[in-house]
Amino acid sequence: MLDDKLLSILVCPDDRGPLLLIGDDELLYNPRLRRAYRIEHGIPVLLVDEAAAVTDDAEHERLLSRAKS
């Protein structure tokens, strides 16, 4: 599980804004750009080219509802 301290300093590599943790370390999500960054073996893969675009509004809302606060 990602440490809260680490999560507080992680930012999107594109817009430098905060990321949301989705599920139990499933992925990190940037709701502003609608990009999902995967987490492999507890390590966030924060590469813009590797991010998954979330174009579907329903999927965007689903991710927001699952974000850890």
N, C-alpha and C positions, 0 to 999 in steps of 0.2 A: 504494500500500500504506500502511496506517495505521502511523504511527510508534510504536515501542514506548513511548516516553515519553507520547504522547497516549493510547494504549491504557491505560496504567497509571493515568491520572487520570479516564478516562471511567467513569461510573456510570449505573445504571438511574435514570431520572427518577422512578420510582415508589417503589422501596424503597432507593435510594441504595447498592445493593450493586454489586460488580464484575460486568463483562460478559465473556463469552467471545467471542473472534473465531473465526468459523466459516469454514473454507476460505480462499481467497485474497481476503480482503475481501468475501466474499459478504454476511455479515450479522454483527450482534452479538447474542448470545443471553444471556438471563437465565434460568438453569435453575431458580431458586427460584420464579419466577412463571410460567415457561414462556412467555416472550414473546420474539419475534424482532424486532429492529430492522434495517431495511434500510440499506444504504450506497449512496448515489447519487453517482457521480463522485468517489469518495473521501471523501465527507462523510457521517458517520453522521446518520441521521434519528432523533433521540432524543425522539420525541413519543409519549406513551402512547396517544393516539388512533390513531396510525398503526402501532402495533406489531401484529404478527400473533400470535395466540394459538396455541400448540402444544398441542393437546388429546390427540393420539395418542401413546401411550406409546412405540411403535416409532419414531416421528419424533423424539421427545425423546431417546431413546437414540442414534439416528443422529447427531443434532446434537452430542451430548456426545462421541461417538467421533471426530467431525471437528474438534473444537475445537483450536485452536493452543495449544501450551503455552508 
